[in-house]
Amino acid sequence: MYIERIVRIVAGAFIVISLLLAHFHHQNWLWFTGFVGLNLFQSGFTQFCPLFTILEKMGVPKFPKDACCK
């Protein structure tokens, strides 16, 4: 696994989990869904994602092993 893929999996999981919590527990969980969406939106423009930075420091590769990197 590589960073891009992990970030997408975690973001998708956070959104689904928070929607389920909002449906079955309390509507305030939708704020978390909005936070994840805003973070994805801003990272598209700024190229800054906290999870990306954390995974990078943990040594997770940026690209698949078979990809040609510059």
FISEKE-433398 format. One record per residue: residue in three letters; chain; x, y, z of N, C-alpha, C in turn. Coordinates in nm, 4 decimals. Layout:
N
+------+------+----------+----------+----------+----------+----------+----------+----------+----------+----------+
! code ! unit !     n.xx !     n.yy !     n.zz !    ca.xx !    ca.yy !    ca.zz !     c.xx !     c.yy !     c.zz !
+------+------+----------+----------+----------+----------+----------+----------+----------+----------+----------+
!  ALA !    A !        X !        Y !        Z !        X !        Y !        Z !        X !        Y !        Z !
...
+------+------+----------+----------+----------+----------+----------+----------+----------+----------+----------+
This chain:
70
+------+------+----------+----------+----------+----------+----------+----------+----------+----------+----------+
! code ! unit !     n.xx !     n.yy !     n.zz !    ca.xx !    ca.yy !    ca.zz !     c.xx !     c.yy !     c.zz !
+------+------+----------+----------+----------+----------+----------+----------+----------+----------+----------+
!  MET !    A !   0.0844 !  -0.1181 !   0.0000 !   0.0000 !   0.0000 !   0.0000 !   0.0884 !   0.1237 !   0.0000 !
!  TYR !    A !   0.0362 !   0.2293 !  -0.0546 !   0.1084 !   0.3543 !  -0.0611 !   0.0188 !   0.4675 !  -0.0121 !
!  ILE !    A !   0.0792 !   0.5842 !   0.0103 !   0.0134 !   0.6946 !   0.0798 !  -0.1180 !   0.7379 !   0.0149 !
!  GLU !    A !  -0.1182 !   0.7626 !  -0.1154 !  -0.2405 !   0.8102 !  -0.1835 !  -0.3577 !   0.7169 !  -0.1560 !
!  ARG !    A !  -0.3321 !   0.5893 !  -0.1687 !  -0.4389 !   0.4906 !  -0.1514 !  -0.4896 !   0.4871 !  -0.0070 !
!  ILE !    A !  -0.3962 !   0.4908 !   0.0881 !  -0.4347 !   0.4881 !   0.2298 !  -0.5168 !   0.6111 !   0.2661 !
!  VAL !    A !  -0.4758 !   0.7283 !   0.2171 !  -0.5487 !   0.8528 !   0.2463 !  -0.6921 !   0.8429 !   0.1938 !
!  ARG !    A !  -0.7099 !   0.7922 !   0.0736 !  -0.8450 !   0.7784 !   0.0173 !  -0.9286 !   0.6778 !   0.0948 !
!  ILE !    A !  -0.8676 !   0.5667 !   0.1354 !  -0.9402 !   0.4655 !   0.2120 !  -0.9839 !   0.5213 !   0.3472 !
!  VAL !    A !  -0.8925 !   0.5897 !   0.4156 !  -0.9244 !   0.6458 !   0.5478 !  -1.0320 !   0.7543 !   0.5354 !
!  ALA !    A !  -1.0200 !   0.8428 !   0.4379 !  -1.1198 !   0.9494 !   0.4204 !  -1.2570 !   0.8890 !   0.3903 !
!  GLY !    A !  -1.2607 !   0.7915 !   0.3016 !  -1.3882 !   0.7259 !   0.2700 !  -1.4476 !   0.6558 !   0.3906 !
!  ALA !    A !  -1.3625 !   0.5886 !   0.4680 !  -1.4107 !   0.5198 !   0.5888 !  -1.4651 !   0.6200 !   0.6911 !
!  PHE !    A !  -1.3932 !   0.7320 !   0.7104 !  -1.4404 !   0.8348 !   0.8043 !  -1.5773 !   0.8880 !   0.7625 !
!  ILE !    A !  -1.5965 !   0.9108 !   0.6348 !  -1.7240 !   0.9639 !   0.5877 !  -1.8370 !   0.8637 !   0.6095 !
!  VAL !    A !  -1.8138 !   0.7393 !   0.5727 !  -1.9187 !   0.6366 !   0.5895 !  -1.9492 !   0.6158 !   0.7370 !
!  ILE !    A !  -1.8456 !   0.6061 !   0.8204 !  -1.8667 !   0.5856 !   0.9647 !  -1.9422 !   0.7024 !   1.0262 !
!  SER !    A !  -1.9048 !   0.8254 !   0.9904 !  -1.9740 !   0.9405 !   1.0490 !  -2.1187 !   0.9499 !   1.0010 !
!  LEU !    A !  -2.1451 !   0.9106 !   0.8763 !  -2.2843 !   0.9079 !   0.8289 !  -2.3662 !   0.8031 !   0.9032 !
!  LEU !    A !  -2.3069 !   0.6876 !   0.9270 !  -2.3764 !   0.5842 !   1.0040 !  -2.4021 !   0.6297 !   1.1474 !
!  LEU !    A !  -2.3026 !   0.6939 !   1.2086 !  -2.3213 !   0.7460 !   1.3442 !  -2.4284 !   0.8538 !   1.3482 !
!  ALA !    A !  -2.4331 !   0.9384 !   1.2460 !  -2.5363 !   1.0422 !   1.2403 !  -2.6745 !   0.9800 !   1.2267 !
!  HIS !    A !  -2.6839 !   0.8730 !   1.1511 !  -2.8139 !   0.8089 !   1.1298 !  -2.8607 !   0.7334 !   1.2544 !
!  PHE !    A !  -2.7695 !   0.6596 !   1.3175 !  -2.8079 !   0.5727 !   1.4282 !  -2.7862 !   0.6320 !   1.5672 !
!  HIS !    A !  -2.7043 !   0.7364 !   1.5780 !  -2.6730 !   0.7884 !   1.7108 !  -2.7190 !   0.9337 !   1.7270 !
!  HIS !    A !  -2.6524 !   1.0268 !   1.6583 !  -2.6874 !   1.1679 !   1.6742 !  -2.6463 !   1.2460 !   1.5505 !
!  GLN !    A !  -2.7275 !   1.3421 !   1.5125 !  -2.7038 !   1.4200 !   1.3908 !  -2.5774 !   1.5048 !   1.3949 !
!  ASN !    A !  -2.5271 !   1.5335 !   1.5125 !  -2.4055 !   1.6152 !   1.5217 !  -2.2837 !   1.5486 !   1.4577 !
!  TRP !    A !  -2.2892 !   1.4186 !   1.4324 !  -2.1797 !   1.3510 !   1.3631 !  -2.1636 !   1.4018 !   1.2199 !
!  LEU !    A !  -2.2656 !   1.4672 !   1.1673 !  -2.2546 !   1.5236 !   1.0328 !  -2.1506 !   1.6355 !   1.0266 !
!  TRP !    A !  -2.1207 !   1.6975 !   1.1390 !  -2.0146 !   1.7978 !   1.1426 !  -1.8800 !   1.7331 !   1.1097 !
!  PHE !    A !  -1.8604 !   1.6116 !   1.1574 !  -1.7371 !   1.5400 !   1.1263 !  -1.7296 !   1.5075 !   0.9768 !
!  THR !    A !  -1.8427 !   1.4693 !   0.9187 !  -1.8485 !   1.4440 !   0.7748 !  -1.8093 !   1.5707 !   0.6988 !
!  GLY !    A !  -1.8624 !   1.6837 !   0.7408 !  -1.8288 !   1.8111 !   0.6776 !  -1.6817 !   1.8455 !   0.6932 !
!  PHE !    A !  -1.6261 !   1.8179 !   0.8097 !  -1.4843 !   1.8447 !   0.8335 !  -1.3968 !   1.7631 !   0.7385 !
!  VAL !    A !  -1.4287 !   1.6353 !   0.7221 !  -1.3512 !   1.5502 !   0.6315 !  -1.3635 !   1.6017 !   0.4879 !
!  GLY !    A !  -1.4855 !   1.6384 !   0.4473 !  -1.5060 !   1.6913 !   0.3130 !  -1.4295 !   1.8202 !   0.2896 !
!  LEU !    A !  -1.4308 !   1.9112 !   0.3865 !  -1.3558 !   2.0371 !   0.3729 !  -1.2056 !   2.0122 !   0.3673 !
!  ASN !    A !  -1.1585 !   1.9159 !   0.4460 !  -1.0166 !   1.8834 !   0.4438 !  -0.9767 !   1.8280 !   0.3069 !
!  LEU !    A !  -1.0594 !   1.7424 !   0.2484 !  -1.0319 !   1.6911 !   0.1145 !  -1.0321 !   1.8042 !   0.0122 !
!  PHE !    A !  -1.1271 !   1.8951 !   0.0253 !  -1.1388 !   2.0087 !  -0.0661 !  -1.0144 !   2.0971 !  -0.0606 !
!  GLN !    A !  -0.9735 !   2.1363 !   0.0612 !  -0.8576 !   2.2246 !   0.0740 !  -0.7299 !   2.1538 !   0.0316 !
!  SER !    A !  -0.7178 !   2.0243 !   0.0556 !  -0.5960 !   1.9542 !   0.0160 !  -0.5830 !   1.9445 !  -0.1358 !
!  GLY !    A !  -0.6955 !   1.9507 !  -0.2055 !  -0.6905 !   1.9527 !  -0.3507 !  -0.6263 !   2.0791 !  -0.4045 !
!  PHE !    A !  -0.6401 !   2.1881 !  -0.3315 !  -0.5811 !   2.3157 !  -0.3736 !  -0.4419 !   2.3383 !  -0.3154 !
!  THR !    A !  -0.4229 !   2.3010 !  -0.1887 !  -0.2979 !   2.3337 !  -0.1196 !  -0.1966 !   2.2205 !  -0.1208 !
!  GLN !    A !  -0.2381 !   2.0992 !  -0.1549 !  -0.1521 !   1.9809 !  -0.1493 !  -0.1055 !   1.9514 !  -0.0064 !
!  PHE !    A !  -0.1793 !   1.9986 !   0.0956 !  -0.1461 !   1.9697 !   0.2346 !  -0.2539 !   1.8819 !   0.2949 !
!  CYS !    A !  -0.2125 !   1.7686 !   0.3482 !  -0.3039 !   1.6773 !   0.4161 !  -0.2320 !   1.6247 !   0.5399 !
!  PRO !    A !  -0.2878 !   1.6444 !   0.6588 !  -0.2212 !   1.5983 !   0.7811 !  -0.1919 !   1.4472 !   0.7799 !
!  LEU !    A !  -0.2856 !   1.3675 !   0.7316 !  -0.2640 !   1.2223 !   0.7282 !  -0.1486 !   1.1875 !   0.6342 !
!  PHE !    A !  -0.1385 !   1.2568 !   0.5222 !  -0.0281 !   1.2348 !   0.4275 !   0.1055 !   1.2570 !   0.4982 !
!  THR !    A !   0.1146 !   1.3656 !   0.5744 !   0.2369 !   1.3981 !   0.6470 !   0.2696 !   1.2913 !   0.7503 !
!  ILE !    A !   0.1692 !   1.2456 !   0.8237 !   0.1901 !   1.1419 !   0.9257 !   0.2383 !   1.0120 !   0.8614 !
!  LEU !    A !   0.1725 !   0.9704 !   0.7546 !   0.2107 !   0.8463 !   0.6872 !   0.3507 !   0.8564 !   0.6276 !
!  GLU !    A !   0.3849 !   0.9734 !   0.5757 !   0.5177 !   0.9950 !   0.5185 !   0.6254 !   0.9793 !   0.6258 !
!  LYS !    A !   0.6005 !   1.0343 !   0.7454 !   0.6959 !   1.0233 !   0.8560 !   0.7057 !   0.8804 !   0.9077 !
!  MET !    A !   0.5997 !   0.8012 !   0.8886 !   0.6006 !   0.6609 !   0.9299 !   0.6726 !   0.5722 !   0.8290 !
!  GLY !    A !   0.7099 !   0.6294 !   0.7158 !   0.7848 !   0.5534 !   0.6177 !   0.7019 !   0.4817 !   0.5132 !
!  VAL !    A !   0.5744 !   0.5161 !   0.5028 !   0.4887 !   0.4550 !   0.4011 !   0.5321 !   0.5105 !   0.2649 !
!  PRO !    A !   0.5500 !   0.4234 !   0.1646 !   0.5946 !   0.4726 !   0.0337 !   0.4909 !   0.5625 !  -0.0321 !
!  LYS !    A !   0.5404 !   0.6614 !  -0.1098 !   0.4512 !   0.7547 !  -0.1781 !   0.3867 !   0.6922 !  -0.3010 !
!  PHE !    A !   0.4588 !   0.6003 !  -0.3651 !   0.4113 !   0.5404 !  -0.4896 !   0.4189 !   0.3879 !  -0.4798 !
!  PRO !    A !   0.3424 !   0.3181 !  -0.5628 !   0.3551 !   0.1715 !  -0.5658 !   0.4976 !   0.1322 !  -0.6044 !
!  LYS !    A !   0.5406 !   0.0154 !  -0.5603 !   0.6770 !  -0.0291 !  -0.5851 !   0.7089 !  -0.0425 !  -0.7336 !
!  ASP !    A !   0.6090 !  -0.0752 !  -0.8153 !   0.6342 !  -0.0977 !  -0.9574 !   0.6192 !   0.0299 !  -1.0408 !
!  ALA !    A !   0.5914 !   0.1443 !  -0.9764 !   0.5753 !   0.2716 !  -1.0493 !   0.7121 !   0.3322 !  -1.0796 !
!  CYS !    A !   0.7201 !   0.4005 !  -1.1877 !   0.8428 !   0.4706 !  -1.2246 !   0.8414 !   0.6077 !  -1.1586 !
!  CYS !    A !   0.9340 !   0.6320 !  -1.0688 !   0.9376 !   0.7577 !  -0.9928 !   1.0535 !   0.8449 !  -1.0399 !
!  LYS !    A !   1.0320 !   0.9769 !  -1.0325 !   1.1380 !   1.0716 !  -1.0698 !   1.2166 !   1.1119 !  -0.9480 !
+------+------+----------+----------+----------+----------+----------+----------+----------+----------+----------+
